[in-house]
Each structure stands twice: as C-alpha cells, then as structure tokens.
Amino acid sequence: MTRPSENEEEYFLRQELEKRREAVKQKQAELADEEKARLKELHWMHCAKCGAELHEVEFRGVKVDKCFACGGVYLDDGELEQLVGRPGWFDSMIKVFR
C-alpha cells in the first residue's frame, strides 16, 4: 500500500475542515433561529418602555397596541399611514389615549 502524497493529505484535510466549518455554521444558524423564537415569545405584545402586557385597542378602524401601565401606544407596520390619511386623527388620538 502506498502512502498518500502531501497534496492528497492536504486536500482531504481541507475537505474535512470545510465539512466541520459548514456543520458549525449550520448549528449557529439553528441556535440563532431558536434564540429569535425565544426572544419573540418573551417579548411579544409587551411594552418596549415598561415591559407590561400590551392590549389591542381599535382606534378609528385601526387596531393599535396600548399599554395601560405607562400609556404607551404602539403601531404596527402601515398603521400610521392608515391613521394619517384621516382628517383630525392626531387630535383624536391625543384625546382618546390620555
């Protein structure tokens, strides 16, 4: 049996290292996804300011998220545009949420 040349050994070593690198990358991606899911579960519908639970409140046909603990009001993507398009929306919002 002949001994593999240095080039062959180097080639197979590189192949093995690349496989291990890819396995580590995949594991890190899985952990990152798990961490994102964990953080979403932990923070979903909680106030960014005080951490209390948020409640959906309908305001002028748009469901906004309201924190009754600190008074915070949170809008999802596109909700501000829906409200801005209506006359007097800002004055009404101030009156309702104070």
Distance bins in CASP14 RR format, pairs under 12 A and 6 or more apart:
PFRMAT RR
TARGET T0000
AUTHOR 0000-0000-0000
RMODE 2
METHOD distances of the structure
MODEL  1
2 8 0 0 0 0 0 1 0 0 0 0 0
3 9 0 0 0 0 1 0 0 0 0 0 0
4 10 0 0 0 0 1 0 0 0 0 0 0
4 11 0 0 0 0 1 0 0 0 0 0 0
4 12 1 0 0 1 0 0 0 0 0 0 0
4 13 0 0 0 0 0 1 0 0 0 0 0
5 11 0 0 0 0 1 0 0 0 0 0 0
5 12 0 0 0 0 0 1 0 0 0 0 0
6 12 0 0 0 0 0 1 0 0 0 0 0
6 13 0 0 0 0 0 1 0 0 0 0 0
7 13 0 0 0 0 0 1 0 0 0 0 0
7 14 0 0 0 0 0 1 0 0 0 0 0
8 14 0 0 0 0 0 1 0 0 0 0 0
8 15 0 0 0 0 0 1 0 0 0 0 0
9 15 0 0 0 0 0 1 0 0 0 0 0
9 16 0 0 0 0 0 1 0 0 0 0 0
10 16 0 0 0 0 0 1 0 0 0 0 0
10 17 0 0 0 0 0 1 0 0 0 0 0
11 17 0 0 0 0 0 1 0 0 0 0 0
11 18 0 0 0 0 0 1 0 0 0 0 0
12 18 0 0 0 0 0 1 0 0 0 0 0
12 19 0 0 0 0 0 1 0 0 0 0 0
13 19 0 0 0 0 0 1 0 0 0 0 0
13 20 0 0 0 0 0 1 0 0 0 0 0
14 20 0 0 0 0 0 1 0 0 0 0 0
14 21 0 0 0 0 0 1 0 0 0 0 0
15 21 0 0 0 0 0 1 0 0 0 0 0
15 22 0 0 0 0 0 1 0 0 0 0 0
16 22 0 0 0 0 0 1 0 0 0 0 0
16 23 0 0 0 0 0 1 0 0 0 0 0
17 23 0 0 0 0 0 1 0 0 0 0 0
17 24 0 0 0 0 0 1 0 0 0 0 0
18 24 0 0 0 0 0 1 0 0 0 0 0
18 25 0 0 0 0 0 1 0 0 0 0 0
19 25 0 0 0 0 0 1 0 0 0 0 0
19 26 0 0 0 0 0 1 0 0 0 0 0
20 26 0 0 0 0 0 1 0 0 0 0 0
20 27 0 0 0 0 0 1 0 0 0 0 0
21 27 0 0 0 0 0 1 0 0 0 0 0
21 28 0 0 0 0 0 1 0 0 0 0 0
22 28 0 0 0 0 0 1 0 0 0 0 0
22 29 0 0 0 0 0 1 0 0 0 0 0
23 29 0 0 0 0 0 1 0 0 0 0 0
23 30 0 0 0 0 0 1 0 0 0 0 0
24 30 0 0 0 0 0 1 0 0 0 0 0
24 31 0 0 0 0 0 1 0 0 0 0 0
25 31 0 0 0 0 0 1 0 0 0 0 0
25 32 0 0 0 0 0 1 0 0 0 0 0
26 32 0 0 0 0 0 1 0 0 0 0 0
26 33 0 0 0 0 0 1 0 0 0 0 0
27 33 0 0 0 0 0 1 0 0 0 0 0
27 34 0 0 0 0 0 1 0 0 0 0 0
28 34 0 0 0 0 0 1 0 0 0 0 0
28 35 0 0 0 0 0 1 0 0 0 0 0
29 35 0 0 0 0 0 1 0 0 0 0 0
29 36 0 0 0 0 0 1 0 0 0 0 0
30 36 0 0 0 0 0 1 0 0 0 0 0
30 37 0 0 0 0 0 1 0 0 0 0 0
31 37 0 0 0 0 0 1 0 0 0 0 0
31 38 0 0 0 0 0 1 0 0 0 0 0
32 38 0 0 0 0 0 1 0 0 0 0 0
32 39 0 0 0 0 0 1 0 0 0 0 0
33 39 0 0 0 0 0 1 0 0 0 0 0
33 40 0 0 0 0 0 1 0 0 0 0 0
34 40 0 0 0 0 0 1 0 0 0 0 0
34 41 0 0 0 0 0 1 0 0 0 0 0
35 41 0 0 0 0 0 1 0 0 0 0 0
35 42 0 0 0 0 0 1 0 0 0 0 0
36 42 0 0 0 0 0 1 0 0 0 0 0
36 43 0 0 0 0 0 1 0 0 0 0 0
36 44 0 0 0 0 0 1 0 0 0 0 0
37 43 0 0 0 0 0 1 0 0 0 0 0
37 44 0 0 0 0 0 1 0 0 0 0 0
38 44 0 0 0 0 0 1 0 0 0 0 0
39 46 0 0 0 0 0 1 0 0 0 0 0
40 46 0 0 0 0 0 1 0 0 0 0 0
42 51 0 0 0 0 0 1 0 0 0 0 0
43 51 0 0 0 0 1 0 0 0 0 0 0
43 52 0 0 0 0 0 1 0 0 0 0 0
43 53 0 0 0 0 0 1 0 0 0 0 0
43 54 0 0 0 0 0 1 0 0 0 0 0
43 74 0 0 0 0 0 1 0 0 0 0 0
44 51 0 0 0 0 0 1 0 0 0 0 0
44 53 0 0 0 0 1 0 0 0 0 0 0
44 54 0 0 0 0 1 0 0 0 0 0 0
44 65 0 0 0 0 0 1 0 0 0 0 0
44 74 0 0 0 0 0 1 0 0 0 0 0
45 51 0 0 0 0 0 1 0 0 0 0 0
45 52 0 0 0 0 0 1 0 0 0 0 0
45 53 1 0 0 1 0 0 0 0 0 0 0
45 54 1 0 1 0 0 0 0 0 0 0 0
45 55 0 0 0 0 1 0 0 0 0 0 0
45 56 0 0 0 0 1 0 0 0 0 0 0
45 63 0 0 0 0 0 1 0 0 0 0 0
45 65 1 0 0 1 0 0 0 0 0 0 0
45 66 0 0 0 0 0 1 0 0 0 0 0
45 67 0 0 0 0 1 0 0 0 0 0 0
45 74 0 0 0 0 1 0 0 0 0 0 0
45 76 0 0 0 0 0 1 0 0 0 0 0
46 52 1 0 0 1 0 0 0 0 0 0 0
46 53 1 0 0 1 0 0 0 0 0 0 0
46 54 1 0 0 1 0 0 0 0 0 0 0
46 55 0 0 0 0 0 1 0 0 0 0 0
46 65 0 0 0 0 1 0 0 0 0 0 0
46 67 0 0 0 0 1 0 0 0 0 0 0
46 69 0 0 0 0 0 1 0 0 0 0 0
46 70 0 0 0 0 0 1 0 0 0 0 0
46 72 0 0 0 0 0 1 0 0 0 0 0
46 74 0 0 0 0 0 1 0 0 0 0 0
47 53 1 0 0 1 0 0 0 0 0 0 0
47 54 1 0 1 0 0 0 0 0 0 0 0
47 55 0 0 0 0 0 1 0 0 0 0 0
47 65 0 0 0 0 1 0 0 0 0 0 0
47 66 0 0 0 0 1 0 0 0 0 0 0
47 67 1 1 0 0 0 0 0 0 0 0 0
47 68 0 0 0 0 1 0 0 0 0 0 0
47 69 1 0 0 1 0 0 0 0 0 0 0
47 70 1 0 0 1 0 0 0 0 0 0 0
47 71 0 0 0 0 1 0 0 0 0 0 0
47 72 1 0 0 1 0 0 0 0 0 0 0
47 73 0 0 0 0 1 0 0 0 0 0 0
47 74 1 0 0 1 0 0 0 0 0 0 0
48 54 0 0 0 0 1 0 0 0 0 0 0
48 65 0 0 0 0 0 1 0 0 0 0 0
48 67 0 0 0 0 1 0 0 0 0 0 0
48 70 0 0 0 0 1 0 0 0 0 0 0
48 71 0 0 0 0 0 1 0 0 0 0 0
48 72 0 0 0 0 1 0 0 0 0 0 0
48 73 0 0 0 0 0 1 0 0 0 0 0
48 74 1 0 0 1 0 0 0 0 0 0 0
49 65 0 0 0 0 0 1 0 0 0 0 0
49 67 1 0 0 1 0 0 0 0 0 0 0
49 69 0 0 0 0 1 0 0 0 0 0 0
49 70 1 0 1 0 0 0 0 0 0 0 0
49 71 0 0 0 0 1 0 0 0 0 0 0
49 72 1 0 0 1 0 0 0 0 0 0 0
49 73 0 0 0 0 0 1 0 0 0 0 0
49 74 0 0 0 0 1 0 0 0 0 0 0
50 67 1 0 0 1 0 0 0 0 0 0 0
50 68 0 0 0 0 0 1 0 0 0 0 0
50 69 1 0 1 0 0 0 0 0 0 0 0
50 70 1 0 1 0 0 0 0 0 0 0 0
50 71 0 0 0 0 1 0 0 0 0 0 0
50 72 0 0 0 0 1 0 0 0 0 0 0
51 67 1 0 0 1 0 0 0 0 0 0 0
51 68 0 0 0 0 0 1 0 0 0 0 0
51 69 1 0 0 1 0 0 0 0 0 0 0
51 70 0 0 0 0 1 0 0 0 0 0 0
51 71 0 0 0 0 0 1 0 0 0 0 0
51 72 0 0 0 0 0 1 0 0 0 0 0
51 74 0 0 0 0 0 1 0 0 0 0 0
52 65 0 0 0 0 0 1 0 0 0 0 0
52 66 0 0 0 0 0 1 0 0 0 0 0
52 67 1 0 1 0 0 0 0 0 0 0 0
52 68 1 0 0 1 0 0 0 0 0 0 0
52 69 1 1 0 0 0 0 0 0 0 0 0
52 70 1 0 0 1 0 0 0 0 0 0 0
52 71 0 0 0 0 1 0 0 0 0 0 0
52 72 0 0 0 0 1 0 0 0 0 0 0
52 74 0 0 0 0 0 1 0 0 0 0 0
53 65 0 0 0 0 1 0 0 0 0 0 0
53 66 0 0 0 0 0 1 0 0 0 0 0
53 67 1 0 0 1 0 0 0 0 0 0 0
53 68 0 0 0 0 1 0 0 0 0 0 0
53 69 0 0 0 0 1 0 0 0 0 0 0
53 70 0 0 0 0 0 1 0 0 0 0 0
54 63 0 0 0 0 0 1 0 0 0 0 0
54 64 0 0 0 0 1 0 0 0 0 0 0
54 65 1 0 1 0 0 0 0 0 0 0 0
54 66 1 0 0 1 0 0 0 0 0 0 0
54 67 1 0 1 0 0 0 0 0 0 0 0
54 68 0 0 0 0 1 0 0 0 0 0 0
54 69 0 0 0 0 1 0 0 0 0 0 0
54 70 0 0 0 0 0 1 0 0 0 0 0
54 71 0 0 0 0 0 1 0 0 0 0 0
54 72 0 0 0 0 1 0 0 0 0 0 0
54 73 0 0 0 0 1 0 0 0 0 0 0
54 74 1 0 0 1 0 0 0 0 0 0 0
54 75 0 0 0 0 0 1 0 0 0 0 0
54 76 0 0 0 0 0 1 0 0 0 0 0
55 63 0 0 0 0 0 1 0 0 0 0 0
55 64 0 0 0 0 1 0 0 0 0 0 0
55 65 1 0 0 1 0 0 0 0 0 0 0
55 66 1 0 1 0 0 0 0 0 0 0 0
55 67 1 0 0 1 0 0 0 0 0 0 0
55 68 1 0 0 1 0 0 0 0 0 0 0
55 69 0 0 0 0 0 1 0 0 0 0 0
55 71 0 0 0 0 0 1 0 0 0 0 0
55 72 0 0 0 0 0 1 0 0 0 0 0
55 73 0 0 0 0 0 1 0 0 0 0 0
55 74 0 0 0 0 0 1 0 0 0 0 0
56 62 0 0 0 0 0 1 0 0 0 0 0
56 63 1 0 1 0 0 0 0 0 0 0 0
56 64 1 0 0 1 0 0 0 0 0 0 0
56 65 1 0 0 1 0 0 0 0 0 0 0
56 66 1 0 0 1 0 0 0 0 0 0 0
56 67 0 0 0 0 0 1 0 0 0 0 0
56 68 0 0 0 0 0 1 0 0 0 0 0
56 73 0 0 0 0 0 1 0 0 0 0 0
56 74 0 0 0 0 0 1 0 0 0 0 0
56 75 0 0 0 0 0 1 0 0 0 0 0
56 76 0 0 0 0 1 0 0 0 0 0 0
56 79 0 0 0 0 0 1 0 0 0 0 0
57 63 1 0 0 1 0 0 0 0 0 0 0
57 64 1 0 1 0 0 0 0 0 0 0 0
57 65 1 0 0 1 0 0 0 0 0 0 0
57 66 1 0 1 0 0 0 0 0 0 0 0
57 67 0 0 0 0 0 1 0 0 0 0 0
57 68 0 0 0 0 1 0 0 0 0 0 0
57 71 0 0 0 0 0 1 0 0 0 0 0
57 72 0 0 0 0 0 1 0 0 0 0 0
57 73 0 0 0 0 1 0 0 0 0 0 0
57 74 0 0 0 0 0 1 0 0 0 0 0
57 75 0 0 0 0 0 1 0 0 0 0 0
57 79 0 0 0 0 0 1 0 0 0 0 0
57 93 0 0 0 0 0 1 0 0 0 0 0
57 96 0 0 0 0 1 0 0 0 0 0 0
57 97 0 0 0 0 1 0 0 0 0 0 0
58 64 1 0 0 1 0 0 0 0 0 0 0
58 65 0 0 0 0 0 1 0 0 0 0 0
58 66 0 0 0 0 0 1 0 0 0 0 0
58 79 0 0 0 0 0 1 0 0 0 0 0
58 82 0 0 0 0 0 1 0 0 0 0 0
58 83 0 0 0 0 0 1 0 0 0 0 0
58 96 0 0 0 0 0 1 0 0 0 0 0
59 65 0 0 0 0 0 1 0 0 0 0 0
59 66 0 0 0 0 1 0 0 0 0 0 0
59 73 0 0 0 0 1 0 0 0 0 0 0
59 74 0 0 0 0 0 1 0 0 0 0 0
59 75 0 0 0 0 1 0 0 0 0 0 0
59 79 0 0 0 0 1 0 0 0 0 0 0
59 80 0 0 0 0 0 1 0 0 0 0 0
59 82 0 0 0 0 0 1 0 0 0 0 0
59 83 1 0 0 1 0 0 0 0 0 0 0
59 86 0 0 0 0 0 1 0 0 0 0 0
59 89 0 0 0 0 1 0 0 0 0 0 0
59 90 0 0 0 0 0 1 0 0 0 0 0
59 92 1 0 0 1 0 0 0 0 0 0 0
59 93 1 0 0 1 0 0 0 0 0 0 0
59 94 0 0 0 0 0 1 0 0 0 0 0
59 95 0 0 0 0 0 1 0 0 0 0 0
59 96 1 0 0 1 0 0 0 0 0 0 0
59 97 1 0 0 1 0 0 0 0 0 0 0
60 79 0 0 0 0 0 1 0 0 0 0 0
60 82 0 0 0 0 1 0 0 0 0 0 0
60 83 1 0 0 1 0 0 0 0 0 0 0
60 84 0 0 0 0 0 1 0 0 0 0 0
60 85 0 0 0 0 1 0 0 0 0 0 0
60 86 1 0 0 1 0 0 0 0 0 0 0
60 87 0 0 0 0 0 1 0 0 0 0 0
60 88 0 0 0 0 1 0 0 0 0 0 0
60 89 1 0 0 1 0 0 0 0 0 0 0
60 90 0 0 0 0 0 1 0 0 0 0 0
60 91 0 0 0 0 0 1 0 0 0 0 0
60 92 1 0 0 1 0 0 0 0 0 0 0
60 93 0 0 0 0 1 0 0 0 0 0 0
60 95 0 0 0 0 0 1 0 0 0 0 0
60 96 0 0 0 0 1 0 0 0 0 0 0
60 97 0 0 0 0 0 1 0 0 0 0 0
61 79 0 0 0 0 1 0 0 0 0 0 0
61 82 0 0 0 0 1 0 0 0 0 0 0
61 83 0 0 0 0 1 0 0 0 0 0 0
61 86 0 0 0 0 1 0 0 0 0 0 0
61 89 0 0 0 0 0 1 0 0 0 0 0
61 92 0 0 0 0 0 1 0 0 0 0 0
62 73 0 0 0 0 0 1 0 0 0 0 0
62 74 0 0 0 0 0 1 0 0 0 0 0
62 75 1 0 0 1 0 0 0 0 0 0 0
62 76 0 0 0 0 1 0 0 0 0 0 0
62 77 0 0 0 0 0 1 0 0 0 0 0
62 78 0 0 0 0 1 0 0 0 0 0 0
62 79 1 0 1 0 0 0 0 0 0 0 0
62 80 0 0 0 0 1 0 0 0 0 0 0
62 81 0 0 0 0 1 0 0 0 0 0 0
62 82 1 0 1 0 0 0 0 0 0 0 0
62 83 1 0 1 0 0 0 0 0 0 0 0
62 84 0 0 0 0 0 1 0 0 0 0 0
62 85 0 0 0 0 0 1 0 0 0 0 0
62 86 0 0 0 0 1 0 0 0 0 0 0
62 89 0 0 0 0 1 0 0 0 0 0 0
62 92 0 0 0 0 0 1 0 0 0 0 0
62 93 0 0 0 0 0 1 0 0 0 0 0
62 96 0 0 0 0 0 1 0 0 0 0 0
63 73 0 0 0 0 0 1 0 0 0 0 0
63 74 0 0 0 0 0 1 0 0 0 0 0
63 75 0 0 0 0 1 0 0 0 0 0 0
63 76 0 0 0 0 1 0 0 0 0 0 0
63 78 0 0 0 0 0 1 0 0 0 0 0
63 79 1 0 0 1 0 0 0 0 0 0 0
63 82 0 0 0 0 0 1 0 0 0 0 0
63 83 0 0 0 0 0 1 0 0 0 0 0
64 71 0 0 0 0 0 1 0 0 0 0 0
64 72 0 0 0 0 1 0 0 0 0 0 0
64 73 1 0 1 0 0 0 0 0 0 0 0
64 74 1 0 0 1 0 0 0 0 0 0 0
64 75 1 0 1 0 0 0 0 0 0 0 0
64 76 0 0 0 0 1 0 0 0 0 0 0
64 78 0 0 0 0 0 1 0 0 0 0 0
64 79 1 0 0 1 0 0 0 0 0 0 0
64 80 0 0 0 0 1 0 0 0 0 0 0
64 82 0 0 0 0 1 0 0 0 0 0 0
64 83 0 0 0 0 1 0 0 0 0 0 0
64 89 0 0 0 0 0 1 0 0 0 0 0
64 93 0 0 0 0 1 0 0 0 0 0 0
64 96 0 0 0 0 1 0 0 0 0 0 0
64 97 0 0 0 0 1 0 0 0 0 0 0
65 71 0 0 0 0 0 1 0 0 0 0 0
65 72 0 0 0 0 1 0 0 0 0 0 0
65 73 1 0 0 1 0 0 0 0 0 0 0
65 74 1 0 1 0 0 0 0 0 0 0 0
65 75 1 0 0 1 0 0 0 0 0 0 0
65 76 1 0 0 1 0 0 0 0 0 0 0
65 79 0 0 0 0 1 0 0 0 0 0 0
65 97 0 0 0 0 0 1 0 0 0 0 0
66 72 1 0 0 1 0 0 0 0 0 0 0
66 73 1 0 1 0 0 0 0 0 0 0 0
66 74 1 0 0 1 0 0 0 0 0 0 0
66 75 0 0 0 0 0 1 0 0 0 0 0
66 93 0 0 0 0 0 1 0 0 0 0 0
66 96 0 0 0 0 1 0 0 0 0 0 0
66 97 1 0 0 1 0 0 0 0 0 0 0
66 98 0 0 0 0 0 1 0 0 0 0 0
67 73 1 0 0 1 0 0 0 0 0 0 0
67 74 1 0 0 1 0 0 0 0 0 0 0
67 97 0 0 0 0 0 1 0 0 0 0 0
68 97 0 0 0 0 0 1 0 0 0 0 0
70 97 0 0 0 0 0 1 0 0 0 0 0
71 96 0 0 0 0 0 1 0 0 0 0 0
71 97 1 0 0 1 0 0 0 0 0 0 0
71 98 0 0 0 0 1 0 0 0 0 0 0
72 93 0 0 0 0 0 1 0 0 0 0 0
72 97 1 0 0 1 0 0 0 0 0 0 0
72 98 0 0 0 0 0 1 0 0 0 0 0
73 79 0 0 0 0 0 1 0 0 0 0 0
73 80 0 0 0 0 0 1 0 0 0 0 0
73 83 0 0 0 0 0 1 0 0 0 0 0
73 90 0 0 0 0 0 1 0 0 0 0 0
73 93 1 0 0 1 0 0 0 0 0 0 0
73 94 0 0 0 0 0 1 0 0 0 0 0
73 96 0 0 0 0 1 0 0 0 0 0 0
73 97 1 0 1 0 0 0 0 0 0 0 0
73 98 0 0 0 0 0 1 0 0 0 0 0
74 80 0 0 0 0 0 1 0 0 0 0 0
74 97 0 0 0 0 0 1 0 0 0 0 0
75 81 0 0 0 0 1 0 0 0 0 0 0
75 82 0 0 0 0 1 0 0 0 0 0 0
75 83 1 0 0 1 0 0 0 0 0 0 0
75 84 0 0 0 0 0 1 0 0 0 0 0
75 89 0 0 0 0 0 1 0 0 0 0 0
75 93 0 0 0 0 0 1 0 0 0 0 0
75 97 0 0 0 0 0 1 0 0 0 0 0
76 82 0 0 0 0 1 0 0 0 0 0 0
76 83 0 0 0 0 0 1 0 0 0 0 0
78 84 0 0 0 0 1 0 0 0 0 0 0
78 85 0 0 0 0 0 1 0 0 0 0 0
79 85 0 0 0 0 0 1 0 0 0 0 0
79 86 0 0 0 0 0 1 0 0 0 0 0
79 89 0 0 0 0 0 1 0 0 0 0 0
79 93 0 0 0 0 0 1 0 0 0 0 0
80 86 0 0 0 0 0 1 0 0 0 0 0
80 89 0 0 0 0 1 0 0 0 0 0 0
80 90 0 0 0 0 0 1 0 0 0 0 0
80 93 0 0 0 0 0 1 0 0 0 0 0
81 89 0 0 0 0 0 1 0 0 0 0 0
82 89 0 0 0 0 1 0 0 0 0 0 0
83 89 1 0 1 0 0 0 0 0 0 0 0
83 90 0 0 0 0 1 0 0 0 0 0 0
83 91 0 0 0 0 0 1 0 0 0 0 0
83 92 0 0 0 0 1 0 0 0 0 0 0
83 93 1 0 0 1 0 0 0 0 0 0 0
83 96 0 0 0 0 0 1 0 0 0 0 0
83 97 0 0 0 0 0 1 0 0 0 0 0
84 90 0 0 0 0 1 0 0 0 0 0 0
84 93 0 0 0 0 0 1 0 0 0 0 0
86 92 0 0 0 0 1 0 0 0 0 0 0
86 93 0 0 0 0 0 1 0 0 0 0 0
88 94 0 0 0 0 0 1 0 0 0 0 0
88 95 0 0 0 0 0 1 0 0 0 0 0
88 96 0 0 0 0 0 1 0 0 0 0 0
89 95 0 0 0 0 0 1 0 0 0 0 0
89 96 0 0 0 0 0 1 0 0 0 0 0
89 97 0 0 0 0 0 1 0 0 0 0 0
90 96 0 0 0 0 0 1 0 0 0 0 0
90 97 0 0 0 0 0 1 0 0 0 0 0
91 97 0 0 0 0 0 1 0 0 0 0 0
91 98 0 0 0 0 0 1 0 0 0 0 0
92 98 0 0 0 0 0 1 0 0 0 0 0
END
